[in-house]
Amino acid sequence: MQIIEFGAQRFSARADRTLWHPDSSTLLLSDLHLGKGAHFRQSGIPVPDGGETDDLNRLSNAITETNATSVWILGDLFHHPPSITDAQMDRWTNQLSGLKVQFHVILGNHDRNAHPFATALGFHIHPEPTLWQGIELAHHPDHGSQARIAGHVHPQIEFKTAADHLVCACFAVTDQRLLLLPAFTAFSGGPRFQPREASCYAIVGNEVLPPYI
């Protein structure tokens, strides 16, 4: 866990890919992409099953560990709403219904026509951006904002040695005006940031590293 001070607020960047705001008992995350694996399999791409169950279990554990009272998902709650099935909705409802928190979502580019699904899962839907604690919450980045927390990008950082390399999801802060959250789903890729581009808090195993210089 690493402390990130941003927009006059103090956050903890967690290895489970959530951003914790203790003053409001709020967890922030982005890019859950529910249904992504199933959509790939429906398209004939043989990706393994069970990834989103692991993601939702990780979210449940984060809520339990922090005693969060609210959760904000900053876009791409779903991957492809037209392909969502009743069986998927039943499974997601069962996993989320026991979590005693208020769920909030700002819909992302993958969430087109997702309103009925998000509402059925108990999410309060908010516009983009939404002002929260003096900070803009959004799915899409906007470098013109004074302080915005966003997703969409799926930031990563690469560590290299002469013999090997390691690519990690990360929290990325640029110019103290934009804080990019890692994709919450483990089934994702994304651009690799250079240290000169952002302060990157890499997630390595169960730890979050301080910015690599």
DRENVOTI-774407 format. One record per residue: residue number from 1; residue in one letter; chain; x, y, z of N, C-alpha, C in turn. Coordinates in nm, 2 decimals, padded with zeros to 4 digits. Atoms other than C-alpha are relative to their C-alpha. Layout:
BEGIN
 resi resn chain    npx    npy    npz   capx   capy   capz    cpx    cpy    cpz
  NUM    A     A      X      Y      Z      X      Y      Z      X      Y      Z
...
***
This chain:
BEGIN
 resi resn chain    npx    npy    npz   capx   capy   capz    cpx    cpy    cpz
    1    M     A  00.08 -00.12  00.00  00.00  00.00  00.00  00.09  00.12  00.00
    2    Q     A -00.07 -00.13  00.01  00.12  00.35 -00.09 -00.09  00.12  00.02
    3    I     A  00.08 -00.12 -00.01 -00.01  00.69  00.01  00.01  00.09 -00.12
    4    I     A  00.00 -00.10  00.11 -00.11  00.92 -00.27 -00.08  00.12  00.04
    5    E     A  00.07 -00.12 -00.03 -00.19  01.28 -00.20 -00.04  00.07 -00.13
    6    F     A  00.05 -00.05  00.13 -00.41  01.42 -00.48 -00.12  00.08  00.02
    7    G     A  00.12 -00.08 -00.01 -00.66  01.70 -00.51 -00.03  00.04  00.14
    8    A     A  00.02 -00.04 -00.14 -00.62  01.80 -00.14 -00.06 -00.11  00.08
    9    Q     A  00.05  00.11 -00.07 -00.72  01.45 -00.05  00.11 -00.11  00.02
   10    R     A -00.10  00.10 -00.02 -00.52  01.16  00.09 -00.06 -00.14 -00.02
   11    F     A  00.05  00.13  00.04 -00.56  00.81 -00.06  00.10 -00.11  00.03
   12    S     A -00.09  00.11 -00.01 -00.41  00.47 -00.02 -00.02 -00.09 -00.13
   13    A     A  00.00  00.09  00.12 -00.32  00.28 -00.34  00.02 -00.14  00.05
   14    R     A  00.00  00.14 -00.05 -00.39 -00.09 -00.27  00.04 -00.10 -00.11
   15    A     A -00.05  00.10  00.10 -00.24 -00.40 -00.43 -00.12 -00.07 -00.06
   16    D     A  00.11  00.06  00.06 -00.59 -00.52 -00.50 -00.06  00.08 -00.12
   17    R     A  00.04 -00.09  00.11 -00.62 -00.24 -00.76 -00.11  00.10  00.03
   18    T     A  00.10 -00.10 -00.05 -00.85 -00.02 -00.55  00.08  00.12  00.06
   19    L     A -00.05 -00.12 -00.07 -00.79  00.33 -00.43 -00.09  00.03  00.12
   20    W     A  00.08 -00.01 -00.12 -00.90  00.38 -00.07  00.01  00.14  00.05
   21    H     A  00.01 -00.13 -00.06 -01.02  00.71  00.07 -00.06 -00.01  00.14
   22    P     A  00.05  00.03 -00.14 -01.04  00.66  00.45 -00.09  00.10  00.06
   23    D     A  00.09 -00.11 -00.06 -01.20  01.00  00.53 -00.14 -00.02 -00.04
   24    S     A  00.14  00.02  00.04 -01.51  00.90  00.34 -00.04 -00.15  00.00
   25    S     A  00.02  00.14  00.01 -01.48  00.52  00.37 -00.04 -00.05 -00.14
   26    T     A  00.03  00.02  00.14 -01.48  00.50 -00.01  00.11 -00.08 -00.07
   27    L     A -00.09  00.06  00.09 -01.32  00.26 -00.25 -00.03  00.04 -00.14
   28    L     A  00.02 -00.04  00.14 -01.26  00.37 -00.60  00.08 -00.10 -00.09
   29    L     A -00.07  00.09  00.09 -01.18  00.14 -00.89 -00.06  00.02 -00.14
   30    S     A  00.05 -00.02  00.14 -01.23  00.12 -01.27  00.02 -00.12 -00.08
   31    D     A -00.02  00.10  00.10 -01.26 -00.11 -01.56 -00.01 -00.15  00.06
   32    L     A  00.02  00.13 -00.05 -01.41 -00.42 -01.40 -00.03 -00.10 -00.12
   33    H     A  00.02  00.07  00.12 -01.53 -00.54 -01.75 -00.07 -00.14  00.02
   34    L     A  00.07  00.13 -00.02 -01.78 -00.80 -01.63 -00.05 -00.05 -00.13
   35    G     A  00.05  00.07  00.12 -01.86 -01.05 -01.90  00.11 -00.01 -00.11
   36    K     A -00.10  00.00  00.11 -01.53 -01.00 -02.09  00.04 -00.14 -00.05
   37    G     A -00.04  00.14  00.04 -01.42 -01.36 -02.08 -00.10 -00.07 -00.07
   38    A     A  00.11  00.07  00.06 -01.76 -01.49 -02.17 -00.02  00.05 -00.15
   39    H     A  00.01 -00.06  00.14 -01.78 -01.25 -02.47  00.11 -00.05 -00.09
   40    F     A -00.11  00.06  00.08 -01.44 -01.37 -02.59 -00.03 -00.14 -00.04
   41    R     A  00.03  00.14  00.03 -01.55 -01.73 -02.56 -00.12 -00.01 -00.10
   42    Q     A  00.11  00.00  00.10 -01.88 -01.65 -02.75  00.05  00.03 -00.14
   43    S     A -00.06 -00.04  00.13 -01.66 -01.51 -03.02  00.10 -00.10 -00.05
   44    G     A -00.09  00.11  00.04 -01.46 -01.83 -03.04  00.14  00.01  00.05
   45    I     A -00.14 -00.01 -00.05 -01.15 -01.72 -02.85  00.00 -00.07  00.13
   46    P     A  00.00  00.09 -00.12 -01.07 -01.99 -02.59  00.07  00.05  00.12
   47    V     A -00.05 -00.05 -00.13 -01.00 -01.78 -02.28 -00.06 -00.08  00.11
   48    P     A  00.05  00.08 -00.12 -01.04 -01.96 -01.94 -00.11  00.07  00.07
   49    D     A  00.11 -00.05 -00.08 -01.35 -01.92 -01.73  00.05  00.03  00.14
   50    G     A -00.03 -00.02 -00.15 -01.35 -01.79 -01.37  00.06  00.13  00.03
   51    G     A -00.08 -00.13 -00.03 -01.16 -01.46 -01.41 -00.09  00.10  00.07
   52    E     A  00.08 -00.11 -00.06 -01.45 -01.23 -01.32 -00.05 -00.04  00.14
   53    T     A  00.03  00.05 -00.14 -01.54 -01.45 -01.02  00.11  00.04  00.09
   54    D     A -00.11 -00.04 -00.08 -01.19 -01.39 -00.90  00.01  00.15  00.03
   55    D     A  00.00 -00.14 -00.02 -01.22 -01.02 -00.96 -00.11  00.05  00.10
   56    L     A  00.10 -00.03 -00.09 -01.55 -01.00 -00.77  00.03 -00.04  00.14
   57    N     A -00.05  00.05 -00.14 -01.40 -01.20 -00.48  00.10  00.10  00.05
   58    R     A -00.10 -00.10 -00.04 -01.11 -00.95 -00.48 -00.07  00.13  00.05
   59    L     A  00.07 -00.12 -00.04 -01.36 -00.66 -00.46 -00.07 -00.03  00.14
   60    S     A  00.07  00.03 -00.13 -01.55 -00.83 -00.18  00.10  00.00  00.12
   61    N     A -00.11  00.00 -00.10 -01.22 -00.88  00.01  00.04  00.14  00.04
   62    A     A -00.04 -00.14 -00.03 -01.13 -00.52 -00.03 -00.10  00.08  00.08
   63    I     A  00.11 -00.06 -00.08 -01.47 -00.41  00.11  00.01 -00.04  00.14
   64    T     A -00.01  00.06 -00.13 -01.43 -00.64  00.40  00.12  00.06  00.08
   65    E     A -00.12 -00.05 -00.07 -01.07 -00.53  00.48  00.00  00.14  00.04
   66    T     A  00.00 -00.15 -00.02 -01.14 -00.16  00.46 -00.12  00.04  00.08
   67    N     A  00.13 -00.04 -00.06 -01.50 -00.16  00.61 -00.06  00.11 -00.08
   68    A     A  00.05 -00.11  00.09 -01.59  00.06  00.31 -00.15  00.00  00.01
   69    T     A  00.15 -00.02  00.01 -01.94  00.20  00.30 -00.05  00.04 -00.13
   70    S     A  00.03 -00.03  00.14 -01.93  00.31 -00.06  00.11 -00.04 -00.10
   71    V     A -00.10  00.04  00.10 -01.77  00.19 -00.38 -00.04  00.07 -00.13
   72    W     A  00.02 -00.07  00.13 -01.73  00.39 -00.70  00.08 -00.07 -00.11
   73    I     A -00.06  00.06  00.12 -01.66  00.22 -01.03  00.00  00.11 -00.11
   74    L     A -00.01 -00.11  00.09 -01.53  00.47 -01.28  00.01 -00.05 -00.14
   75    G     A  00.02  00.04  00.14 -01.65  00.32 -01.60  00.04 -00.14 -00.03
   76    D     A -00.02  00.14  00.05 -01.65 -00.01 -01.79 -00.03 -00.10  00.11
   77    L     A  00.05  00.11 -00.09 -01.84 -00.20 -01.53 -00.02 -00.13 -00.08
   78    F     A  00.02  00.11  00.08 -01.94 -00.43 -01.81  00.09  00.01 -00.13
   79    H     A -00.08  00.00  00.12 -01.75 -00.53 -02.12 -00.08  00.01 -00.13
   80    H     A  00.08  00.00  00.12 -02.02 -00.59 -02.38 -00.15 -00.03  00.04
   81    P     A  00.14  00.02 -00.05 -02.38 -00.54 -02.25 -00.09 -00.08 -00.09
   82    P     A  00.09  00.08  00.08 -02.56 -00.68 -02.55  00.02 -00.15  00.01
   83    S     A -00.02  00.14 -00.01 -02.41 -01.02 -02.48 -00.02 -00.06  00.14
   84    I     A  00.02  00.04 -00.14 -02.50 -01.03 -02.11 -00.12 -00.10  00.01
   85    T     A  00.10  00.10 -00.01 -02.71 -01.34 -02.02 -00.07  00.01  00.14
   86    D     A  00.07  00.01 -00.13 -02.97 -01.40 -01.74  00.09 -00.08  00.10
   87    A     A -00.08  00.08 -00.10 -02.73 -01.66 -01.59  00.12  00.09  00.05
   88    Q     A -00.11 -00.09 -00.05 -02.45 -01.40 -01.57 -00.06  00.10  00.10
   89    M     A  00.06 -00.09 -00.09 -02.68 -01.15 -01.41 -00.03 -00.06  00.14
   90    D     A  00.03  00.07 -00.13 -02.79 -01.41 -01.15  00.13 -00.02  00.08
   91    R     A -00.13  00.02 -00.07 -02.43 -01.49 -01.07  00.06  00.13  00.06
   92    W     A -00.06 -00.13 -00.05 -02.32 -01.13 -01.04 -00.09  00.05  00.12
   93    T     A  00.09 -00.04 -00.10 -02.63 -01.05 -00.83  00.03 -00.07  00.13
   94    N     A -00.03  00.08 -00.12 -02.55 -01.33 -00.59  00.13  00.04  00.06
   95    Q     A -00.13 -00.04 -00.06 -02.19 -01.21 -00.55  00.00  00.14  00.06
   96    L     A  00.00 -00.13 -00.05 -02.27 -00.85 -00.50 -00.11  00.03  00.11
   97    S     A  00.11 -00.04 -00.09 -02.60 -00.86 -00.30  00.04 -00.01  00.14
   98    G     A -00.04  00.01 -00.14 -02.43 -00.96  00.02  00.10  00.10  00.05
   99    L     A -00.10 -00.11 -00.04 -02.19 -00.66  00.02 -00.08  00.12  00.04
  100    K     A  00.08 -00.11 -00.06 -02.34 -00.40  00.25  00.07  00.14 -00.02
  101    V     A -00.06 -00.13  00.04 -02.21 -00.09  00.06 -00.10  00.06 -00.10
  102    Q     A  00.07 -00.07  00.10 -02.36  00.17 -00.16  00.09  00.00 -00.13
  103    F     A -00.07  00.02  00.12 -02.25  00.10 -00.52 -00.03  00.12 -00.09
  104    H     A  00.02 -00.11  00.09 -02.20  00.40 -00.76  00.08 -00.03 -00.13
  105    V     A -00.08  00.02  00.12 -02.09  00.39 -01.12 -00.02  00.12 -00.10
  106    I     A  00.00 -00.09  00.12 -02.00  00.63 -01.40  00.02 -00.09 -00.12
  107    L     A -00.01  00.10  00.11 -02.06  00.44 -01.72  00.10  00.05 -00.10
  108    G     A -00.11 -00.02  00.10 -01.78  00.41 -01.97 -00.03 -00.04 -00.14
  109    N     A  00.03  00.03  00.14 -01.74  00.35 -02.34 -00.04 -00.14 -00.02
  110    H     A  00.05  00.13  00.01 -01.80 -00.02 -02.29 -00.14 -00.02  00.05
  111    D     A  00.13  00.02 -00.07 -02.12  00.04 -02.10 -00.12  00.05 -00.07
  112    R     A  00.11 -00.05  00.08 -02.34  00.15 -02.38 -00.12 -00.10  00.02
  113    N     A  00.12  00.07 -00.03 -02.70  00.04 -02.31  00.00 -00.09  00.12
  114    A     A -00.02  00.08 -00.12 -02.59 -00.08 -01.97 -00.09  00.04  00.12
  115    H     A  00.08 -00.06 -00.11 -02.83  00.13 -01.76 -00.09 -00.11  00.07
  116    P     A  00.08  00.10 -00.07 -03.08 -00.16 -01.69  00.08 -00.10  00.08
  117    F     A -00.08  00.10 -00.07 -02.81 -00.40 -01.60  00.07  00.06  00.13
  118    A     A -00.06 -00.06 -00.11 -02.63 -00.16 -01.37 -00.10  00.03  00.11
  119    T     A  00.10 -00.03 -00.10 -02.95 -00.06 -01.20 -00.05 -00.13  00.07
  120    A     A  00.04  00.13 -00.05 -03.05 -00.43 -01.16  00.10 -00.05  00.11
  121    L     A -00.10  00.04 -00.10 -02.72 -00.49 -00.97  00.01  00.09  00.12
  122    G     A  00.00 -00.09 -00.12 -02.80 -00.20 -00.73  00.09  00.12 -00.01
  123    F     A -00.09 -00.12  00.02 -02.57  00.07 -00.88 -00.08  00.13 -00.02
  124    H     A  00.05 -00.14  00.03 -02.65  00.44 -00.86  00.09  00.05 -00.11
  125    I     A -00.07 -00.04  00.12 -02.56  00.58 -01.20  00.02  00.16  00.01
  126    H     A -00.04 -00.14 -00.01 -02.38  00.92 -01.21  00.05  00.05 -00.14
  127    P     A -00.05 -00.05  00.12 -02.29  01.15 -01.50  00.16  00.01  00.00
  128    E     A -00.15 -00.02  00.01 -01.93  01.20 -01.63  00.02  00.15 -00.04
  129    P     A -00.06  00.04 -00.13 -01.77  01.38 -01.47 -00.10  00.03  00.11
  130    T     A  00.07 -00.03 -00.12 -01.91  01.39 -01.12  00.10  00.06  00.10
  131    L     A -00.09 -00.06 -00.10 -01.76  01.62 -00.86 -00.02 -00.07  00.14
  132    W     A  00.00  00.08 -00.13 -01.67  01.43 -00.54  00.12  00.05  00.08
  133    Q     A -00.11 -00.05 -00.09 -01.46  01.57 -00.25  00.09  00.10 -00.07
  134    G     A -00.07 -00.10  00.07 -01.35  01.85 -00.48  00.08 -00.05 -00.12
  135    I     A -00.07  00.07  00.11 -01.22  01.60 -00.74 -00.10 -00.05 -00.11
  136    E     A  00.08  00.06  00.11 -01.37  01.51 -01.08  00.02 -00.15  00.00
  137    L     A -00.01  00.14  00.03 -01.45  01.14 -01.11 -00.06 -00.02 -00.14
  138    A     A  00.04  00.02  00.14 -01.48  01.02 -01.46  00.06 -00.14 -00.05
  139    H     A -00.06  00.12  00.07 -01.41  00.72 -01.69  00.12  00.05 -00.09
  140    H     A -00.11 -00.05  00.10 -01.21  00.92 -01.95  00.09  00.10  00.06
  141    P     A -00.10 -00.10 -00.04 -00.90  01.12 -01.88 -00.03  00.13 -00.06
  142    D     A  00.01 -00.14  00.05 -00.90  01.50 -01.93  00.11  00.08  00.06
  143    H     A -00.12 -00.07 -00.05 -00.56  01.67 -01.90 -00.03  00.14  00.02
  144    G     A  00.03 -00.14 -00.03 -00.74  02.00 -01.88 -00.07  00.02  00.13
  145    S     A  00.06 -00.01 -00.13 -00.90  01.92 -01.55  00.10  00.04  00.10
  146    Q     A -00.09 -00.03 -00.11 -00.76  02.06 -01.23  00.04 -00.12  00.09
  147    A     A -00.03  00.12 -00.08 -00.79  01.73 -01.05 -00.11 -00.10 -00.04
  148    R     A  00.09  00.10  00.04 -00.95  01.42 -01.20  00.06 -00.14  00.02
  149    I     A -00.03  00.14 -00.02 -00.95  01.05 -01.11 -00.08 -00.07 -00.11
  150    A     A  00.06  00.07  00.12 -01.02  00.83 -01.42  00.06 -00.14 -00.02
  151    G     A -00.05  00.13  00.04 -00.98  00.49 -01.57  00.03  00.00 -00.15
  152    H     A  00.00  00.01  00.14 -01.01  00.38 -01.93  00.13 -00.04 -00.06
  153    V     A -00.13  00.02  00.06 -00.64  00.37 -02.00  00.07 -00.13  00.03
  154    H     A -00.07  00.12 -00.05 -00.53  00.06 -01.80  00.15  00.01  00.01
  155    P     A -00.14 -00.03  00.00 -00.19  00.20 -01.72  00.09 -00.12  00.05
  156    Q     A -00.10  00.10 -00.05  00.11 -00.03 -01.68  00.14  00.06 -00.01
  157    I     A -00.14 -00.04  00.00  00.48  00.00 -01.62  00.09 -00.12 -00.02
  158    E     A -00.09  00.11  00.03  00.77 -00.22 -01.74  00.13  00.02  00.07
  159    F     A -00.13  00.00 -00.06  01.08 -00.30 -01.54  00.09 -00.09 -00.08
  160    K     A -00.09  00.07  00.08  01.38 -00.42 -01.74  00.13 -00.02  00.07
  161    T     A -00.14  00.03 -00.03  01.71 -00.59 -01.66  00.06 -00.05 -00.13
  162    A     A -00.07  00.05  00.12  01.97 -00.72 -01.90 -00.06 -00.14 -00.04
  163    A     A  00.05  00.14  00.03  01.81 -01.07 -01.88 -00.15 -00.02  00.00
  164    D     A  00.15  00.03 -00.02  01.44 -01.02 -01.81 -00.07  00.14  00.01
  165    H     A  00.08 -00.12 -00.02  01.15 -00.78 -01.78 -00.13 -00.04  00.07
  166    L     A  00.12  00.02 -00.08  00.84 -00.74 -01.57 -00.10  00.11 -00.04
  167    V     A  00.11 -00.09  00.03  00.51 -00.57 -01.68 -00.10  00.00  00.11
  168    C     A  00.09 -00.01 -00.12  00.29 -00.45 -01.39 -00.11  00.10 -00.03
  169    A     A  00.10 -00.10 -00.01 -00.04 -00.27 -01.36  00.04  00.11  00.10
  170    C     A -00.04 -00.10 -00.09  00.00  00.06 -01.19 -00.11  00.11  00.01
  171    F     A  00.07 -00.13 -00.02 -00.16  00.38 -01.05  00.09  00.10 -00.06
  172    A     A -00.09 -00.10  00.06 -00.03  00.67 -01.26 -00.05  00.14  00.02
  173    V     A  00.03 -00.14 -00.03 -00.03  01.04 -01.16  00.08  00.09 -00.09
  174    T     A -00.07 -00.09  00.10  00.05  01.30 -01.42 -00.03  00.15  00.04
  175    D     A  00.00 -00.15 -00.03  00.12  01.67 -01.32 -00.10  00.03  00.12
  176    Q     A  00.09 -00.02 -00.12 -00.09  01.63 -01.00 -00.14  00.05 -00.05
  177    R     A  00.14 -00.04  00.05 -00.40  01.69 -01.22 -00.08 -00.12 -00.05
  178    L     A  00.07  00.12  00.05 -00.48  01.34 -01.34  00.06 -00.13  00.07
  179    L     A -00.03  00.13 -00.06 -00.48  01.01 -01.14 -00.07 -00.11 -00.07
  180    L     A  00.06  00.11  00.08 -00.53  00.71 -01.36  00.00 -00.13  00.09
  181    L     A  00.01  00.12 -00.08 -00.65  00.39 -01.19  00.04 -00.12 -00.09
  182    P     A -00.02  00.12  00.08 -00.53  00.05 -01.30 -00.13 -00.07 -00.03
  183    A     A  00.12  00.08  00.03 -00.78 -00.18 -01.47 -00.02 -00.10  00.12
  184    F     A  00.03  00.09 -00.11 -00.95 -00.37 -01.19  00.01 -00.15 -00.04
  185    T     A -00.01  00.13  00.05 -00.99 -00.68 -01.40  00.14 -00.04 -00.02
  186    A     A -00.13  00.05  00.03 -00.68 -00.89 -01.42  00.02 -00.04 -00.15
  187    F     A  00.00  00.04  00.14 -00.78 -00.98 -01.78  00.00  00.12 -00.08
  188    S     A -00.01 -00.12  00.07 -00.65 -00.67 -01.94  00.14  00.03 -00.04
  189    G     A -00.13 -00.05  00.03 -00.36 -00.50 -02.11 -00.01  00.15  00.00
  190    G     A  00.00 -00.14  00.00 -00.27 -00.14 -02.15  00.13  00.06 -00.04
  191    P     A -00.13 -00.07  00.04  00.00  00.12 -02.25  00.10  00.00  00.12
  192    R     A -00.11  00.00 -00.10  00.33  00.11 -02.07  00.05  00.14  00.02
  193    F     A -00.04 -00.14 -00.03  00.41  00.44 -01.90  00.15  00.00  00.03
  194    Q     A -00.14 -00.02 -00.04  00.77  00.57 -01.87  00.00  00.09  00.12
  195    P     A -00.01 -00.09 -00.12  00.88  00.74 -01.54 -00.01  00.14 -00.03
  196    R     A  00.00 -00.14  00.03  00.92  01.07 -01.72 -00.15  00.04 -00.04
  197    E     A  00.13 -00.03  00.04  00.55  01.05 -01.82 -00.10  00.02  00.12
  198    A     A  00.09  00.01 -00.12  00.39  00.99 -01.48  00.07 -00.06  00.12
  199    S     A -00.04  00.06 -00.12  00.45  00.90 -01.12 -00.08 -00.13  00.01
  200    C     A  00.06  00.13  00.02  00.38  00.52 -01.15  00.02 -00.08  00.13
  201    Y     A  00.00  00.08 -00.12  00.29  00.32 -00.84 -00.03 -00.14 -00.04
  202    A     A  00.01  00.14  00.06  00.35 -00.04 -00.97 -00.06 -00.09  00.11
  203    I     A  00.06  00.11 -00.08  00.15 -00.33 -00.83  00.08 -00.13 -00.03
  204    V     A -00.09  00.12  00.02  00.39 -00.62 -00.78 -00.04 -00.10  00.11
  205    G     A  00.05  00.09 -00.10  00.23 -00.92 -00.61 -00.10  00.06  00.10
  206    N     A  00.08 -00.06 -00.11  00.08 -00.81 -00.28  00.05  00.13  00.05
  207    E     A -00.06 -00.13 -00.04  00.27 -00.48 -00.27 -00.03  00.10 -00.11
  208    V     A  00.00 -00.11  00.09  00.24 -00.14 -00.43  00.13  00.08  00.03
  209    L     A -00.13 -00.06 -00.01  00.58  00.02 -00.50 -00.01  00.15 -00.01
  210    P     A -00.01 -00.15  00.03  00.67  00.39 -00.47  00.04  00.03 -00.14
  211    P     A -00.03 -00.03  00.14  00.72  00.57 -00.79  00.14 -00.03 -00.04
  212    Y     A -00.13  00.05  00.05  01.01  00.43 -00.99  00.06  00.12 -00.08
  213    I     A -00.07 -00.11  00.06  01.26  00.70 -01.10  00.11 -00.05 -00.09
***
